[in-house]
Amino acid sequence: MQSMQQRLDEARRYIPGGVNSPVRAFTRVGGTPVFMQSGQGPHLYDADGNRYIDYVCSWGAMITGHADPHLVEQIRIQAGQGLGYGTPTELETRLAARVCALVPAAEQLRMVSSGTEAAMTAIRLARACTRRDTIVKFSGGYHGHSDSLLVKAGSGVATLGIPDSPGVPEALAALTLTLPYNDAEAVRQLYAAQGEQIAAVLVEPVAGNMGCIPPRPGFLECLREQCSRYGSLLVFDEVMSGFRVAPGGAGERYGITPDLVLLGKVLGGGLPIGAVAGSAKLLEQLAPTGPVYQAGTLSGNPMAMTAGLAVLEQLTAPGFHARLEHYAQQLCQELARLAATAGIPFRYHIVGGMFGLFFTDQPVTDYASACTTDTATFSRFFHTTLQHGVYFAPSPFESCFVSSAHNDQTLEQTLTAASKALRP
Ligand SMILES: *Cc1c(COP(=O)(O)O)cnc(C)c1O
C-alpha cells in the first residue's frame, strides 16, 4: 500500500505541488496532506480507510454533510437526464427564485461557476455602472484569485505568506485600495479624500479567510453609509457566509443591504458554483439586457442547480442555523476551557455555522491581529487532532465549518482528540 507521502510524490509529478488549490498543501502546518477518498455525513475517509470528523466541509460548501442522501438522490435523477444542455432550464429559474426569496439584496442574479468569477463580474459591473475604476478591499479579505483582488488577500495567500502575486500588472493593482478590516474610521477618511473615485467596496461581511472574524458593531453600517453617500456600490462577498450564518446570509443577520452580493460554496451543495446578485436595475446591465459582458459555458448547469436546490430546501428548516451555532459554541467553549487549563493563549469566534480558532491572548479584529496567532501552537494542535481523527482547516488563516450532520458523538470525539492536543 502507498503512503500519503508516496501519493503526494506521484501527484507532484503531474500537478504543481500535488494540489489543485494551494491551501490543500499543508504549507502552513507542515507535514503531508491527507488524500481523501470518501465522505459520509460529518466524516471523511482517507485513502487508507482512516476516518476523520471533518470541519473543513469542502471549505464550507457541505452544510448538510457529505453524501447527503437527499442531495445524492436528486443528483442521480438529474444525471440520468443529461449533465447539461447549454440552454436555459427551469431549474435555473427555480434556484434563482429561491435565492431571491432568501437573500435580502437579491432581486435578480447571474449564475457563474466559481466565487472568483462572481467577484470578477461584480467589479466589472460596478466599474461600468459608476464609471469609476478604483475599488476598495480589506487586508486579509479573499475574493477569489482574479488580478484586481489578490492585493493583500487572505486564504491561501495569507497562508503561504505571499504578499501580492507576481503576474498582476502594477497598473491594475494600483486601482485596488486596501484598508484594515473593521476600521470604520479608515473607511471614512478614505472616502473623505477620494470617495468620488471609488466604484465599489468589496467586503466579507463576516471575514472568513483570515480565520473567522465577525464585523464590529457599526462597521458594516459605516460601509453602507459611505457607499450610499458617495455613489459607490457596496459588494458583500458572501461566498462563504451566504446561507451559512443565516438563511439569508450576513445581509440578513446584520440587517444591512448591500448593492451586490456574491454567492458560492453552499449555493452549489459541493458542486462548482458562484453567483452575483443584486437589484434588477444593476443586474440588467449585464449582457444580453445590458452592455456589460459576462458569459460561461457551464454557468447555471443542471447538476449544480439541482444540488443547490436540494441544499437550500433544507437550511430553511426552523432552527437549522441555531443548531450549527450551538454545536460550534459547545465545541469552542470546551476548547477554551482545555486551553486555559493548559495555559495556552486561545480565542475563538463563532458566527452561525462557521468558527475560527486563534492561539493568541489578543483580541482578533483584523488581519494584523489575526497574525498574532501562534502558528507553531496551531500546527501542533492541527496535527495532534488529525492523528486522533479530527480534520480542522490546515491553516490558522482559514475558518472551520459545522454541518447539520455533526452530532453529540462527533462533538465528544472531537473534544477527546482536542484534550490530547491542548495539554500543559
Ligand atoms: C471561497 C471564496 C471565494 C472564491 O470562491 P471560488 O469558488 O474558490 O473561486 C471568494 N470569496 C470568498 C469570501 C470565499 O470564501
The ligand as a Gaussian input file, in Angstrom:
#p B3LYP/6-31G(d) Opt

LIG

0 1
 C      -14.037000      30.744000      -1.445000
 C      -14.209000      32.203000      -1.570000
 C      -14.114000      32.868000      -2.804000
 C      -13.668000      32.171000      -4.056000
 O      -14.557000      31.207000      -4.492000
 P      -14.015000      30.097000      -5.542000
 O      -15.233000      29.306000      -5.846000
 O      -12.943000      29.353000      -4.816000
 O      -13.487000      30.834000      -6.717000
 C      -14.423000      34.206000      -2.860000
 N      -14.768000      34.889000      -1.752000
 C      -14.860000      34.289000      -0.548000
 C      -15.284000      35.091000       0.632000
 C      -14.568000      32.937000      -0.413000
 O      -14.618000      32.364000       0.794000

